[in-house]
């Protein structure tokens, strides 16, 4: 059963003060909104994404608002390697002594095909970006997360990652894998670490991905990424201390 944040949850303005948080896919959509929201609640945000210009725009917005100075890590997760993750972890270790959170948000939709018709390389790319990159990043960042008193890992799921649906192919399977990754990691860390690990299904949200998946829908009928931020803040901040291994819905 899905979990929800407490009714009428209101994050304090300094919820994330002093924390350093990595957001993947921070240049657009929900990731962009989360990066801005985390920064506005006091966090130093590490913006990871594949399109430098978009990351720079988010960076400039955070700087203009006089929030803590962010950092940019340009990376196409489709090509992510263990050695790039070692470089990222090394760069973060010199800049910060700990990492307080990771929002694994970047994903691709892939083709909306029957499994019988799915292309091999399309399938592999979706799995690489949506699943393998999460594993690689998490594994390499665990020492920095362990160094924080109470780190939070949020893995982004989807409704089709909890109930399978025709023609959602690799995307849906990747989100089931994300739920599995969350459960295994939460179980492994529960007894020997203060790191909490949860999954979060944002639900239908007005972003480029949703518009691509549902071209006939009126985009503005769906909530904006900004409206989901209480759940993203709750799970990232200390208000969710002790909450782990749960599958959240933002709507
Ligand atoms: P968007 O497509 O709007 O944004 C995705 C972000 O991820 C973009 O910044 C994109 O970069 C980045 N990204 C994609 N591929 C890569 C890659 N290979 N390497 C690095 N960065 C990459 O998606 P949403 O904001 O809608 O989705 C965010 C998350 O929420 C996803 O995990 C999605 O599956 C999930 N979700 C969304 C729903 C919705 O209705 N919107 C519903 C359920 C789940 P760039 O801008 O450069 O392309």
Boltz pocket constraint, residues with backbone or C-beta under 6 A from the ligand:
constraints:
  - pocket:
      binder: B
      contacts: [[A, 24], [A, 25], [A, 26], [A, 27], [A, 28], [A, 29], [A, 30], [A, 31], [A, 48], [A, 49], [A, 50], [A, 51], [A, 54], [A, 75], [A, 76], [A, 77], [A, 78], [A, 104], [A, 105], [A, 106], [A, 107], [A, 108], [A, 129], [A, 156], [A, 157], [A, 158], [A, 159], [A, 201], [A, 202], [A, 203], [A, 204], [A, 205], [A, 206], [A, 207], [A, 208], [A, 209], [A, 210]]
      max_distance: 6.0
